[in-house]
Amino acid sequence: MKVGATVEGDARMRVFVGYPVPAATAAGLAAWAGGCAALDGARLVPASNLHLTVAFLGSVAADDAERVGELVRDAAEGVALPRFATRGFRATRSVGMVVLRDETGAGTALAEVVQERLEAVGLYTRERRAWLPHVTVARWKERPVAVRTYVPVMEIVPSEIAVYLSVLRVGGAQYDVFDSAALGG
């Protein structure tokens, strides 16, 4: 378990669960996004913030954030390392993302267990659509008319699943790991 941030009793915070992109892979993705002409004018996500969101909970009480950490650690116990591979690029009205393929199914299975457990205790409501593994690399205020780009061929192998605190800042959100659980054994 890693506790990287602390909170006070009745404080509220923005919380989400995700797979951190390993540092070397995150640096490669950030460098690609920075050199991608299709993303000119977008606000690029810094390498330190790159992750695959499993569940965005929004504003929760400090006690509930600790409970999320417990649920995530329990769900991750004995889970194999997930292996994701780049599949393509997708642009929505507000973000540009590298869409991934779950090579073994382990990442999707854990995401579903975490979502189910968070929902069972009333901290999360699952979306109707299936979980889509992706990494958001850019944000914009208005969707560009046409964004077509290649994605680098790479594999993303997270070694942990984390509970993040999201702190909104003028230049974009800052993500701090509140709690995490190792994967792969």
C-alpha positions in Angstrom: 0.0 0.0 0.0 1.2 3.5 -0.8 -0.4 6.5 0.8 0.8 9.6 -1.0 -1.6 12.2 0.3 -3.5 12.9 3.4 -6.9 14.5 4.1 -8.8 15.8 7.2 -11.9 14.2 8.7 -14.9 15.9 7.0 -13.1 17.4 4.0 -14.5 16.6 0.6 -12.3 15.9 -2.4 -12.5 14.8 -6.0 -11.6 11.2 -6.3 -11.0 8.7 -9.1 -9.5 5.2 -9.5 -7.1 4.4 -12.3 -4.1 2.6 -13.6 -1.1 4.9 -13.7 0.8 4.8 -16.9 4.4 3.7 -16.1 6.9 6.7 -16.2 8.9 5.6 -19.3 5.7 4.9 -21.3 4.1 8.1 -20.1 7.1 10.1 -21.2 6.9 8.4 -24.7 3.1 9.2 -25.0 3.6 12.8 -23.9 6.4 13.3 -26.4 4.3 11.8 -29.1 1.4 14.1 -28.2 3.7 17.1 -28.1 4.9 16.4 -31.6 1.5 15.5 -33.1 0.4 18.2 -35.5 -3.2 17.1 -35.1 -3.1 18.2 -31.4 -1.7 21.7 -32.1 -3.6 24.2 -29.9 -4.8 21.5 -27.5 -3.9 21.6 -23.8 -1.7 18.5 -23.5 -1.9 16.3 -20.4 1.5 16.2 -18.7 3.3 12.8 -18.5 2.9 12.8 -14.7 -1.0 12.8 -15.1 -1.3 10.1 -17.7 -3.5 7.2 -16.5 -6.4 4.9 -17.5 -9.5 5.9 -15.5 -11.3 3.0 -14.0 -14.0 4.9 -12.0 -14.5 8.7 -11.5 -16.3 9.1 -8.2 -16.4 12.9 -8.0 -16.6 14.7 -4.7 -16.5 12.3 -1.7 -15.8 12.7 2.0 -12.4 11.9 3.4 -13.6 8.8 5.2 -15.1 7.5 1.9 -11.8 8.1 0.1 -10.1 5.8 2.7 -12.9 3.3 2.1 -12.2 3.4 -1.6 -8.6 2.6 -1.0 -9.6 -0.4 1.1 -11.9 -1.7 -1.6 -9.3 -1.2 -4.3 -6.6 -3.0 -2.3 -8.9 -5.9 -1.6 -10.0 -6.2 -5.3 -6.4 -6.0 -6.5 -5.1 -8.8 -4.3 -3.5 -11.5 -6.5 -4.5 -9.9 -9.8 -2.1 -10.4 -12.7 -0.4 -7.4 -14.4 -2.8 -5.9 -17.0 -1.4 -5.5 -20.5 -2.8 -2.9 -22.8 -1.7 -2.1 -26.4 -2.5 1.0 -28.4 -5.3 0.6 -30.8 -6.1 4.0 -32.2 -6.9 7.7 -31.6 -10.4 9.1 -30.7 -11.5 12.7 -30.4 -14.6 13.6 -28.4 -16.0 17.1 -27.9 -13.5 17.8 -25.1 -10.7 15.3 -25.2 -8.2 13.5 -27.4 -7.4 9.9 -26.3 -5.3 7.0 -27.2 -7.7 4.0 -27.2 -6.2 0.7 -25.9 -6.9 -3.0 -26.3 -6.7 -5.1 -23.2 -4.4 -7.9 -24.3 -5.2 -10.4 -21.5 -8.5 -9.2 -20.1 -7.0 -8.7 -16.6 -7.3 -4.9 -16.7 -10.9 -5.0 -17.7 -11.8 -7.7 -15.2 -10.3 -5.7 -12.3 -11.9 -2.5 -13.5 -15.3 -4.2 -13.5 -14.7 -5.7 -10.0 -13.7 -2.3 -8.6 -16.7 -0.6 -10.3 -19.1 -3.3 -8.9 -17.7 -3.0 -5.4 -17.8 0.8 -5.4 -21.4 0.7 -6.6 -22.4 -1.9 -4.0 -21.4 0.6 -1.2 -23.1 3.5 -2.9 -19.9 5.4 -3.9 -20.2 5.0 -7.7 -22.7 4.5 -10.4 -21.5 2.5 -13.4 -22.0 3.8 -16.9 -24.3 1.9 -19.2 -21.6 1.4 -21.8 -18.7 -1.0 -21.3 -15.5 0.3 -19.9 -13.2 1.6 -22.6 -9.5 1.5 -21.7 -7.9 4.7 -22.9 -5.4 7.4 -22.0 -6.5 11.0 -22.3 -3.5 12.9 -23.9 -5.2 16.3 -24.8 -8.1 18.5 -23.9 -9.7 21.3 -25.8 -12.6 23.8 -25.4 -14.1 23.0 -28.7 -13.8 19.8 -30.7 -11.6 20.3 -33.7 -13.3 19.9 -37.1 -11.2 16.8 -38.0 -8.7 15.0 -35.9 -7.1 12.1 -37.5 -3.8 10.8 -36.3 -1.8 7.7 -36.0 -0.8 6.4 -32.6 2.5 5.0 -31.6 2.7 1.2 -31.3 3.3 0.6 -27.6 2.3 -1.5 -24.7 1.2 -0.1 -21.4 1.7 -2.5 -18.4 0.6 -0.8 -15.2 2.2 -2.2 -12.0 -0.5 -0.8 -9.7 -4.0 0.5 -9.5 -4.4 3.8 -7.6 -6.9 6.0 -5.9 -6.2 9.6 -7.0 -7.1 12.9 -5.5 -7.9 15.4 -8.3 -7.1 19.0 -7.4 -8.3 21.6 -9.9 -5.8 24.2 -10.8 -5.7 27.2 -13.3 -3.5 25.3 -15.7 -5.4 22.0 -15.4 -6.0 19.3 -12.8 -3.2 18.0 -10.6 -3.5 14.3 -9.7 -2.0 12.9 -6.4 -2.0 9.3 -5.5 -3.9 8.9 -2.2 -3.6 5.1 -2.0 -2.5 2.3 -4.3 -2.2 -1.5 -4.6 0.5 -3.4 -6.4 -0.6 -5.7 -9.3 1.1 -8.8 -10.6 1.1 -11.3 -7.8 
